[in-house]
Amino acid sequence: MLTITQALYDQIVEHSRADHPDEACGVVAGPVGTGRPERFIPMLNAARSPTFYEFDSADLLKLYREMDDRDEEPVIVYHSHTATEAYPSRTDISYANEPQAHYVLVSTADSDGAGPFQFRSYTIVEGVVTEEEVKVVEAYETEAV
């Protein structure tokens, strides 16, 4: 299950809608080993395409160096689908190289707001796609010390 704050959920949705009709993409980083998404990092879709996304290689290298320096890892890798449902394509599956990450897809196919809006999360491990529940919370529970 993916547990995400309402604020992060809203940021991902806002970025997806803002980049429509092109696919949006980005990462939400969190402390290594916690599985807790904390830091929203919208990325540029270098492909600038309505049918696929591509992280800019220089931006991605910079991001991974920054996460290393901050003891973070990608907890969520997200992107939008502009004309189809929020389900990973074959290309999405082939790009999925973070087995611990949640892969979030947002469908902006219904850009007029008249129909259902999709925000779905998956794990993708060795090409196997598993949909998981998304729990949206106001804030994460604090751990007792």
Protein Blocks (a to p, Z undefined) as FASTA:
>chain_A
ZZddfklmmmmmmmmmmmpmbdcdddddddehklpafbdcddddfklpakbccddfklmm
mmmmmmmmnopacfbdcdddfkbccdddfklmmmmmcfkbccddddfklmnopaccdddd
dddeehiacdddddddfbdcdddZZ
